[in-house]
Amino acid sequence: MNKLIIRTILLVCLISTNVFSQAGWNWGEQIDVAKENNAIYTDMVKVEKYADAITPHAWLLENTPDLNESLYQNGAKIYTGLADKESDKVQKTAYQAKALEMYDLRIEYFGNEASVLNRKAFPAYKFYKGNKSKYPELMELFEKTFALNGANFSTNNFVAYMDVVRRFKATGGELSDEKVLDIYTRLMDVLDGQIAASSKSASLERVAKNMDKLLTLTIDLSCDYVESLLGPKLAETGDIKVASKIFKLMLQNKCTDRPLAFEAAKIVNQNSPDFAISKFLASRASKGDNRQGAIQYYNQALALTEEATKKAEIYLSLAKIDYQAGLKGSARSNCRRALSADPSMSEAHVLIGNLYLSSFDECKQGEFKTVDYAVFIAAYNAFQKAGDYGSMKKSEALFPSITDIFTEEYTEGQSIKIDCWINESVILQKRAEN
């Protein structure tokens, strides 16, 4: 007999005697009955006839509890579907409990607790968010789920967890404001990481906004309260986590002018240098007349970015500090660095114009008005590059008069050298006469 025919006959015999079983499936002792019930209930699930799926599914739960993970995945689908359509409250609650039981049984027989709880948490929240007797259970579930999953915490679960915290605390649950802040901070640390790693972060950013709203609904977040709650702890410990909480909350509540915000930001920046925080610290130091501190933090910010527009922004800030200190040459140099990084930064041209406009007294020689007033032509040129028409008009009104030019034997259109710190030449123009 042909060897191929013999092998085919043997294979059919083996299958008919169930020597081979489907990989990943444990059909138990009543293989045919198990397969039949599996086929029936899965067909019912496909057409959403969940009530008809209960009996064959229940038989499998009792007789083949380790059949396959799909037994519990489909079980959750069956009882959730029944609960959603049920109007009787008692029966609805029973279906919901049965749906959640499927997740627990899945863990019991197939493990993978972190992943399964990540899937269980949101349905549990959906079922029980209106039942305050279940809030302690939900708190425990979400705490465990977050602890096991960390960076892999499901997107659906962030807002759900924070809302459970809000409901639990509002109904008398033992949860201090500091514990609420701790939960929120740990959640946001993970969410921020997911946003940074995602190519489609818009939906996650909406989640973050909802988290912020829920926090404000859960505890008092006034600046005074944040200071009284966390200020003493920061002073005592200098803890980076406490500092991070303080800075985030004060940023959120727009009270970064508080000394505590500055101290918290310094601690955060020392541990994890950041462009935005360095810039904030520099701005605050500048407002506090701490010129050297401002320069230090602005220079740190420069080292923390490669973005041209951000560099231009920092150079302009350094220029303003120099301007306030009367260091006009240094201010102009920083303006030029800003323009080199971002030629569209018109504000740098405006600042150069103001530097020139304010330099008449220190740069005038007192011999020829035409030369002395040429500083206003330099200012005009800078304002023109910025498109600042108001300042151009103001500068133009101070140009040398035609009488001065003629009397002092100069000619319109000739080059005039401006000495002093300005040290550049302009093309001579006359003032418009009324």
Secondary structure by P-SEA (a helix, b strand, c coil): ccaaaaaaaaaaaaaaaccccccccccccaaaaaaaaaaaaaaaaaacccccaaaaaaaaaaccccccaaaaaaaaaaaaaaaaacccaaaaaaaaaaaaaaaaaaaacccaaaaaaaaaaaaaaaaccccccaaaaaaaaaaaaaaacccccccccaaaaaaaaaaaaaacccccaaaaaaaaaaaaaaaaaaaaacccaaaaaaaaaaaaaaaaacccccaaaaaaacaaaaaacccaaaaaaaaaaaaaacccccaaaaaaaaaaaaacccaaaaaaaaaaaaaacaaaaaaaaaaaaaaacccaaaaaaaaaaaaaaaaaacaaaaaaaaaaaaaaaccccaaaaaaaaaaaaacccccccccccccccaaaaaaaaaaaaacaaaaaaaaaaacccaaaaaaacccccbbbbbcccccccccccccccc
